[in-house]
Amino acid sequence: MLYFQIVIMAGTIMLAYYFEYTDTFNVHVQGFFCYDNAYTKPYLGPEELSAIPPAILYTVVAGVPALVISATESVFFLLQYVSEDVDNREKITVMGDCCYLNPLVRRTFRFLGVYAFGLFATDIFVNAGQVVTGNLAPHFLTVCKPNYTALGCQQAALFISQQGACTGNEEDVLRARKSFPSKEAALSVYAALYVSMYITCSVKAKGTRLAKPVLSLGLMCLALLAGINRVVEYRNHWSDVIAGFIVGGAIATFMVVGVLQKFKGKPLLSEIPHEGSITDTPAISRTELESPGEKYAATQNPITFAEVT
Ligand SMILES: *[C@@H]1O[C@H](CO)[C@@H](O)[C@H](O)[C@H]1NC(C)=O
């Protein structure tokens, strides 16, 4: 099961890599009307000069959820460790020789793994949408710099569909052809929604009843700002940003409700299985299992079932 997950994850990362860093997938070349107002907005320079540059956006989107999840789970881990009596603690140490992983550590890896998978999935969906539609950014004609005289644009409403109508910087033109849906909007909503749902569903501590919605609302506002900034800087249309919000929101919802649902609606600490279920297995059946793989399965399965039920 783990190998299967690793293969899927590796495939997802590779696909995301091909979309991001290679030109394996050709962008659909969409035509335009001469002097079309929708695409003649000013060009405010490369993405790095944006108010929310990609380096910062990607760092926040990848780093903040990882930090929040790790920190929250660490607190849970410490709480569990402190609240456990000495007998239970010894059992954990006994099982901790080779293959045993504390359920809370496994939980943390699962939350982080599902998050990372969804992040790459969002990236792939958005890139695929951009490449297939080839929708033009609001500043497209500004960077395209078509030679209107050569194209014969004196007549009104002439539609230019031929390739090579642009004379501007090729890289900028290619970027301006990838607009729908907005990647920045999708990634930031995905991150904000996933973290919000994670906190809402897993933190049951007293006194967080107000803090949780406030935090969730704050995160969603930040994501909204990241999307609005795209429109303000003429890098995306409203439709791109809204489509990005929908893609990111849908994938986050699916990841939490569809993939992580095992944890839904349960108070956290009751989820931790009783270690007794492992040590109670008869000594004979345990000695019969010779291979480490079987031993691993024997020690892991009770935990897995206890978590799923
Ligand atoms: C545009 O095309 C016309 C006719 O082909 C040519 O004379 C003119 O120099 C071109 N302008 C630019 C800016 O390339």
The ligand as a Tripos MOL2 file, in Angstrom:
@<TRIPOS>MOLECULE
LIG
   14    14     1     0     0
SMALL
NO_CHARGES

@<TRIPOS>ATOM
      1 C1          5.3180   46.8580  -39.3820 C.3       1 LIG1
      2 O1          5.1280   46.3340  -40.6520 O.3       1 LIG1
      3 C2          5.3090   47.3100  -41.6790 C.3       1 LIG1
      4 C3          4.9320   46.6860  -42.9980 C.3       1 LIG1
      5 O2          5.3650   45.3560  -43.1140 O.3       1 LIG1
      6 C4          6.7620   47.7720  -41.6720 C.3       1 LIG1
      7 O3          6.9850   48.7510  -42.6650 O.3       1 LIG1
      8 C5          7.0780   48.3680  -40.3000 C.3       1 LIG1
      9 O4          8.4460   48.6960  -40.1990 O.3       1 LIG1
     10 C6          6.7510   47.3650  -39.2110 C.3       1 LIG1
     11 N1          6.8630   48.0320  -37.9230 N.am      1 LIG1
     12 C7          7.5590   47.5180  -36.9250 C.2       1 LIG1
     13 C8          7.5740   48.3170  -35.6660 C.3       1 LIG1
     14 O5          8.1340   46.4660  -37.0150 O.2       1 LIG1
@<TRIPOS>BOND
     1     1     2 1
     2     1    10 1
     3     2     3 1
     4     3     4 1
     5     3     6 1
     6     4     5 1
     7     6     7 1
     8     6     8 1
     9     8     9 1
    10     8    10 1
    11    10    11 1
    12    11    12 1
    13    12    13 1
    14    12    14 2
@<TRIPOS>SUBSTRUCTURE
     1 LIG1         1 GROUP 0 **** ****
